[in-house]
Amino acid sequence: MHLSTESAAPTPGTVRPGGRTARTRSAVRDAVLTGLAEHGYPGLTVEYVAERSGIHKTTVYRRWGSVEGLVADALDLAGEDAWTPPDTGNLEGDLRALAREVTETFGSASAAAAPTAFIAAAFQSERAAQALRDFYTERFARCETVVRRAVDRGEAPSGTDAAAVVRAVSAPLFFRALITREPIDTPLADQTATAVAAAVRAGAYLPARR
């Protein structure tokens, strides 16, 4: 969900991989997550991140340039993790596991604080919005593996739109958690996954005939 020595000053808002710099980037990322959870995007400041991370404010400004840069890079770093989609051996099990991960992330106020703040930041900063789009585009692309495996096992028709299936199993949960602000839980995740798996088997996610 790394960095080299600092011989040449990078453009504000950019970072490079290497050892000590990787630790700096990770410390700053952790401070950004904490700040978003505690204060939200409007309350996040470079000064807070510098103090929380123990990284000098001048260094933070030089590397990240602004709060926008900090938030965008935190999302970029999250996208560099080694997360892989679940492999339970069958499509419905995989979809349930994916749906349950959404409920674990957004199902409680404490767990949802930082990711919700990232989403709020996307409405206030185009740079944060692009970073959020990039993160979910890449993350959902990984999830498509579960559909391709299902096709290979004969559980899903050949030609099933993997991206549409991933969106279908997550969208109802995101809608309740972020739009209507209703609770989401494991039974709801399982119900959603069961419905989507049935729709996949019925060919609902095949390309529309013209």
Beta strands, then each sheet from edge to edge (+ up, - down):
end
